[in-house]
Amino acid sequence: MVTEAPPPPDGTEAAVGPVQPTTEAFVEVQESAEFGELRRTYRSFAFPLTVAFIAWYLLYVLLSSYAGGFMGTKLFGNINVALVLGLGQFATTFLIAWLYSRHAAERLDPKAEAIKSRMEADA
């Protein structure tokens, strides 16, 4: 890789960066109870919401395919059930993203940061 940046002023090479943990260290952390708890915390949030959203999406698709009369029911003006449920899909997507962001900031990030800090300190 060629760059146009000049070399360091004192002629020494730039620092390579922090020392990376070994493969054995990563495996050890992956098998630890703390990492298992981090995984459980993530999965207990992500899997149920994923299943719920897929079920909600499939319900919308099935209603659109097989319940055209119901989906075409006008609620007010030119707004029908299909439009409201379709917009509900977008609202649900943003709601889940917001909930996950909060969940990650409150529960996942502190645990992950603790694991990362300990690995960097041991390297």
Secondary structure, 3 states (H helix, E strand, C coil): CCCCCCCCCCCCCCCCCCCCCCHHHHHHHHCCHHHHHHHHHHHHHHHHHHHHHHHHHHHHHHHHHHCHHHHCCEEECCEEHHHHHHHHHHHHHHHHHHHHHHHHHHHHHHHHHHHHHHHHHHC
